[in-house]
């Protein structure tokens, strides 16, 4: 079973593209979120996790609202939106605009950003490619996960949640290796609490534990 369905690591690179859209105020931000492409929406929310450190707020919109508009309460609300728990970009768009609408009902006259602090919308062209690294069991997976590029961790752990509703790692552990407990542990890692490198370390520690348990089981037999 393990050899029939190995885990092939995929990496991704992102090319930023300007949309030509920019805003200086909260009302314009709300309107433009409804107008931008799914690729731009994905970039400003989901791809936050490609960064090498955790920012104060969990997406680009929340970050700008907090820093440039100084609407900290709204930033906190926008940061609680988990794009990976929503089923699609339509739901994510609706959630973001709904939060802003409710805020504007209470505070109808927010200030604009100062000149030079406007929000510029960009979108990402994502290119994926097979890196030629294949794992057939936990030991091979552990060796690979230590050294693959962060883009591969992002693709299989974060981006997969948009594609499949769960990450590729836990799916392979459960469906191919029949390691349900291991899969559930990986699936339970909170993406908002860690950088991509932090996710890598959690996966390494979890897989190491799984390998030790397998070895102990063999020794007992």
Buried (B, 14 or more C-beta within 10 A) or exposed (E): EBEEEBBEBBBBEBEEBEBEBEBBBBBBBBEBBEEBBEBBBBBBBBBBBBEEEBBEBBBBBBBBBBBBBEBEEBBBBBBEBBBBEBEEBEEBBBBBBEBBEEBBEEEEEBEBBEEEEBBEBBBBEBEEEEBEBEBBBBEBBBEBBEEBBBBBBBBBBBBBBBEEEBBBBBBBBBEBBEBEEBBEBBBEBEBEEBBBEBBBEBBBEBBEEBBEEBEEEEEEE
